[in-house]
Amino acid sequence: MRLRRHTGGRRWWEPSQALLAVPLGLIVVVTVVDVLAPPEVHLGPFLAAAPALTASFAGPWTTACVGALAVLAQAVVAVLRTSLTDLNHSMQITALIVISACVTFFAHLRERHQAELTQLRSVAEAAQQVVLRPLPHLIGPLRVASVYLAAEAEAQIGGDLFAATRTECGTRFIIGDVRGKGLAAIGDAALLLGAFRAAAHRQAGLPSLVAYLEGTVSSDLDDPSAAGSGRRAHSEAFITAAVLEVPDDTPDLHLINCGHPPPLLLRRGRVTAVEVRDPAPPLGLTEFAAAPFAAQTFPFLPGDTLLLYTDGVIEARDASGAFYPLALRLAALPGDGPAHLLHELRADLLAHTQGGHLGDDAALVAIERRADG
């Protein structure tokens, strides 16, 4: 990571510049010691370490320059000790040239690979902004915050998803988790999010919205072109989801749970699970079970906070293998708004896991009904 000072956009210091002193110092030390050493001692092979070290942190041009300096230093040693035509020194110089050329080539490959990774990261970040848009902090009478934690360090988005859409009478939310990982999971997540954003404000009732989402997911799984593109079989793909509606004018919420972990309601320091009586099967599995798609209503009073999450949170393990006790930790955390709550919860979750590494992607959405809303 490069450190910059705002001086007209020019980098004034880079770690590679400080590290460059190591191979340069090595060249100087080996050259001086080799010149002063007894005739039977030859330290020339140690000069090969200079371009090799440089290739680990610098680009090909810097590596080539250090290699050239090492060759020049070996030539100086040869002239001072015997001659350039001496067999021993000429072989050392030849070997040093070959090694410098090889490590310079590898430095070029590494730099090109880093450029490709940088480009891929920028594309992934752009895709994340399109697929998994950040939720606004204020939606009608609600305060909202969201967090996405990727299990893979280089991943920007996986199969976990969330979204919110305003309607004429309130706000609709969805949180879901696609079975599996990889590009297929990302594609399924993008499909469901697109369908939700397109239909959430048009479908009159929550059951009809969930039925539309189910139809979208199932029709995509039955698409022959999707199967031919390497997508998973129908029996292997499904999406757990919780779809809810929070009206503006009544202190309650309507929920349909399709095989997803139940939301948690935080009210005056007490946490309760919001469990529906008749949960529906995950989206994409309605052909294997009857899908009631019946919304159940729960009280959601001013000052209450609702936490939506994916199973990557509750399945996070510590060093002993114990799962993360989300409900207990949620009750113990300070409730100073959704953003602060998720900030503390995220830090506590990462502290619980081994070295801050999650076994699966995790998503969190906190929704608070404002007391003055």
N, C-alpha and C positions, 0 to 999 in steps of 0.2 A: 504493500500500500504506500503510495507516494504522499509525502507531506508537502503542502503548498502554502505559500504566503501570497496574499493578494497584492502583487507588485506588477501590475500590468499584465497578469496572466503568465508571467515567467516563473518557472520552478526555480526556487533558490536553493533547495536542498533535497536530495534524494538519498535513501538508504544505500543504493548501489554505489554512490560516490564515496561514501564512507567505507563500504566493503571493498572497494577497489584498492584501498591501501594495503589489504592483506596480500593479494598476489604480487603487487609491486614491491612490497617489503620483502616478500619471499625471494623475489628475483635478486634484489640487492644483497640480502644476507647470503644466499647460496653462492652468488658470484664472488663476493669478497672471501668467504670461507674457502671456496674451491681454489681460488688463486693462492691463498696462503697455506693450503693443506699440503702434506707431503706428496711426493710424486706418485706413490702407489694408491692414493685416495682420490676418487673421482665422484664429485657430488652433482655432476651435470644432470643425471636422471631426475633429480628432485625438481628441476626447472619445469618439467612437464606438469607439475601440480598447479603452476600459476595459471595457464589458460584453462585447465580443467575447473579450477575454482571459479574463475571468472564466468565460465559458461553457465554456472549454476544460478547466477543472479543478474547477469548483464546480457546485452544483445550480441549479435554476431560481429558487428563492427568493433565493439570494445574487446570482445574475445580475440578477434584477429590481431588487434593492436597489441594486446598483452602477449599473445603468442609470438608476434614479431619481436617484441622486446626480449622475450625469453631466448629466442634464436640469436638475437644480437648479443645478449649476455653470454651465451655459450660460445659464440665466435670470439668474443673478447677473452674469455678464459682460455680458449685454444691458442690464441696468438700469444698471450702472456706466458702460458705454460710450455707449449711446444710450437705447433703451427697449425694452420687451417687444414693442411693436407695430411696431418697425422690421422691414422686409421681410426683410432679410438674416438677422437673428437669429431671427425667427419661423420662417423656412424651416429654419435650422439646428436649432432646437429640435424642429420637426416631424419632420425627418429622423432626429434622434437618438432620438425616441420610437419611430418605426417600426423603426429598427435594434435598439433595446433589446428591443422586443417580439418581433422575429424571433429574436434570439439566445437569448432566454429560452425560446421555444418549442423551439428546437433543443436547448437544455440539458435541457429536460424529456424530449425524445425520447431523448437520450443516456442520461439517468439510468434511464429505463424499459428501454432496451436492456441496460444494465449489470445491472439487476435480473433480467432474463430470463436473461442469461448466467450470473449467479450461481446461479440456480435450476437451470439446465441442468448446471452443473458439479457441484452437489450431487447431482443425479440420476445423473450419470455416475460419481461417486465411489461412490454406493450400488450402482450396477450393477457396478462393478469389484469391490467387496467380495463380491458375490453370485457373479459369473461367474468372476472370476480371484482366488480366495482366496489370501492369502499362505500359504506353506508353513510348517509348524512348524519350529523350529530343531532339535529332537531328534525323531527317529522311530526307535524301537527302537535298534539299534546304530549308527545313522547320524546324522551332523550335516549339516544341510541349510540352504542359503541360496538366495534367488531374487531376481532383479532384472528389472523390466520397464521398457523405455525406449520411449516413444512418439515416433514421428517428428514428429507434429504437436504444437505446443506446448500446444494446448488439449485434445488428446485424452487420455483416461484409459485407454482400452483399444482394441485393434484386433484383427487377425486372429491374432496370436501367442498361444499358450496353453501352460499347464503345470498339472500337478496331481499329487498323490500320495495313495495310499490304502493303509492297513494291511490285511494279510490274516493268516490264521492262521499262515503260515510265513514271512512277510517283508513287504516293502514294494514296491508297484508305482508306477511313475512314467510319465507321458506328457509329451512336449513336442511341439508341433506348430505349423504355420504354414499358415493358410488362404490360398489364392490370392486376390489382389485386396485391395481396401480397402473402407471404408465400412460401412454398416449390414448389408449382406449378409454380409460377412466376420465381423462381430461375432456375427451370428446363427448362422453355421456353427460358430464357435468355442464359443459357448454350448451348441449342440447336442452337439458332440463331448465337451465337458467333462461335461455332464450324463450322457451315456451312460457315460463312463468311471467317474464316481463311483458310478453306480448298479450297474455290473456288475463292477468290478474286484475286489471282495471275494467275488463269487458265482461267477465263472467259474473252473473248476478249473485250466485250463492257459492259458499266455500265448497260444498260437495261437487258442484258442477265444475269448479276450477280444478279440483284434484282429479276428477274423472277425465278432464281434458289433458292434464299432465300425464296421467296413466296411459291414455291413448297415444300421446306423442311418444312416450318411451317405448311402449309395446310395438308401435308401428315401425319405429326405427330398428328395433331388434329383429323384426320380421323382414326388413328390407334385404333382398338378395345381394344388392351391391355392397351393403355394409358387411355381410358375411364374406363376400369375396375379397374385401380389403383387409382381412386379417382380424376383424372384430370378433369378440367372444361369442360363443353360442348363446342362444336364448336362455337356456337353463342355467347359464353361468353368470348372467348379467342382471343386476337389479340395483335399485337405489332406495335406501331408507330415507325417509323425509318426514319432517313435521311442518305442516302448513297451518298458519294461524292468522286470524283477523282480529285487530284491536279497534273497536269502534271509537269514534271521537266523543260521542255524546253519552255513552253508558259505561259504567266502571266494570267492564268485564272483557273477556276475550273468548274467541271461538277457536277450537283446535281440532284438527284431524291429524292423527299420528299414523304414519305408514311404516311401522316397524322401526321407528327411530327411538333413541333414548329419550325418556320423558323430560320436558323442560323442568327447571327448578324455579320455584317462586320464593323470593326473599321478601319477607314482610316483618318489619320490626325486629330484625335479628334472628328470625326463625325461618328455616328453609323447609319447604315441602315439595315433593315431586308432583307435578301436574300430569297425572295418569288418566287416560281416557278409559272408559269401560269397555269399548269395543274397538280396539286398534285394527287398522286395515293392514293388509300385507304390504310389503315393500313394492314400490312402483316397478312394473315389469313382471310381477308374479301373480297378477290377478287371474290368470288362466288356471292356476293351481289352487286357488281359494276364492271364495266369494268375498268381494270387496264391499263392505257396507258404506264406506265414505259418508259417515254420519258425523256431523260436527257436534262437539260437546262444549258447553259454556262453563266458564270458571270465573269467579270474581277476580278483578284486576283493579285494585283501588288506587287512588292517588298516593304516591309515595312507594308503591310496590315496585319491585324490580324482578323481571323475568329473565332467566339465563337459558339461552339455547346453546347447545354444544353438540359435538360429534364424539363418537366413541374413542377417538384418539386421545381425548382428555382423560376419560375414566379408565382407560386401559394402559395409561402410562405407568411404568413400574419404577420403583427405587432399586437400590443395590441389592436389597434382600428379596426382590420380586413382588413386593406388595403394591397393589394398585393405588392410584391417586384417589384419596377420599374427598371427592369434589364437594359433596353436600356439607361435610364437616368444615372444610376449609372455607367454603363460601360464607358460612354462618359466622366464622371467626374474623373475616376480613372487614376492614372499615368500608362503610357504604357511602362514600362521598361522590356519588354520581357514577354512571356507567363507565365512563372513560377511566376514572381512577380505580374502579373496581376491577376492570379487566387488566389494567396495568399491574395491580398487585397480584391478581390471580395468575397472570402469565409468569411473573417472576417466581411465584410460589410453585407453579407447575414445573418450570425448568429446574428449580432447585431440588425438587422431588426426584426427578429422573437422574439417571446415571450420566454425569457430565453434561447435563442439559440436552441430551439427545432423546428424541421421541421415537417410539417404535412405529408410529403411524402419524399421518397428517392430523392436525387438530384445528377446529374452528370454534370460535366463541362469539356469541352475540348477546349483549346485555341491553334490555329494553326497560326503561323506567317511565311510569306514568307520572308526569309532573303534578305536584300538589296544586300548582297555580294554573294547570292546563285546562 
